[in-house]
Amino acid sequence: MGLFSLPKIDSDLTARFILDGKEYEMSQFSISFGQSVDHKGQPQDEVRGGRMLIVLTQALPDNLYRWAMTSSPKNGEIVFRSKTANSPLRIMFNNAYCVSFQRQVGNASGMISKLLISPDEILMNGISFDNHWG
């Protein structure tokens, strides 16, 4: 199974966000990498990224609010679990900041919290990526 290969159809796939020893079930997750390009589309810089968007639908403890409201780094991980396969994707992140936090409340959707996490380093299924901040 490749780095980003998740089972094509697996209704039992769950995604967990782990921070400060507590697990949170994610309703949505995305990760992005990119690099600047010139007018021809040719890469002009190093790859940057590993930014992760995490969407949670449960009540959040104070430590997540504090993280969002202060400029302090944390370590954590994202784990995908399946009944048909052992953890098809695991992302460990280090020296990460919560660079954006949004709370939305709606009649139909209920309470939704969105965290945008920007890490210095990540380890994705054993493959390392470093933004070289320091």
WOMOQUI-V96074 format. One record per residue. RES is the residue in one letter. SS is DSSP state (hx for helix, st for strand, lp for the rest). BURIAL is b if it has 24 or more other C-alpha atoms within 12 Angstrom, else e. D_LAST is the distance of its C-alpha to the last C-alpha in Angstrom with 2 decimals. Layout:
BEGIN
RES SS BURIAL D_LAST
RES SS BURIAL D_LAST
END
This chain:
BEGIN
M lp e 32.85
G lp e 29.96
L lp e 26.42
F lp e 27.50
S lp e 31.16
L lp b 32.60
P lp e 36.33
K lp e 38.19
I lp e 40.51
D lp e 39.76
S lp e 40.85
D lp e 39.56
L lp b 35.88
T st b 33.85
A st b 30.22
R st b 28.59
F st b 25.48
I st b 24.54
L st b 22.63
D lp e 23.24
G lp e 25.90
K st e 27.95
E st e 28.87
Y st b 29.65
E st b 31.59
M st b 30.17
S st b 32.69
Q st b 30.31
F st b 26.98
S st e 25.17
I st b 21.89
S st e 20.82
F st e 18.90
G st e 19.50
Q lp e 18.98
S lp e 20.66
V st e 24.00
D lp e 26.56
H lp e 30.15
K lp e 31.21
G lp e 28.67
Q lp e 26.86
P st e 23.09
Q lp e 21.24
D lp e 17.54
E lp e 15.26
V lp e 15.96
R st b 13.98
G st b 15.06
G st b 16.13
R st b 17.28
M st b 20.16
L st b 23.27
I st b 25.12
V st b 28.66
L st b 30.43
T lp e 34.09
Q lp e 34.46
A lp e 34.25
L lp b 30.80
P lp e 30.13
D hx e 28.73
N hx e 25.33
L hx b 24.55
Y hx e 25.72
R hx e 23.66
W hx b 20.47
A hx b 21.48
M hx e 22.36
T lp e 19.42
S lp e 15.73
S lp e 14.94
P lp b 13.12
K st b 15.44
N st b 16.01
G st b 19.12
E st b 21.04
I st b 23.54
V st b 26.64
F st b 29.57
R st b 32.80
S lp e 36.14
K lp e 39.54
T lp e 40.06
A lp e 36.82
N lp e 34.23
S lp b 31.01
P lp b 30.78
L st b 27.18
R st b 24.49
I st b 20.93
M st b 18.56
F st b 15.42
N st b 12.55
N st b 10.44
A st b 12.75
Y st b 14.24
C st b 17.86
V st b 17.76
S st b 21.52
F st b 24.49
Q st e 28.09
R st e 31.27
Q st e 34.41
V st e 37.88
G st e 40.82
N lp e 44.35
A lp e 43.94
S lp e 40.30
G st e 40.03
M st e 36.69
I st b 33.51
S st b 29.91
K st b 27.15
L st b 23.47
L st b 20.76
I st b 17.65
S st b 14.27
P st b 12.10
D st b 8.62
E st b 10.75
I st b 14.51
L st b 17.26
M st b 20.41
N lp b 23.54
G lp e 21.73
I st e 19.84
S st e 16.04
F st b 13.91
D st b 10.13
N lp b 8.75
H lp e 5.63
W lp e 3.76
G lp e 0.00
END
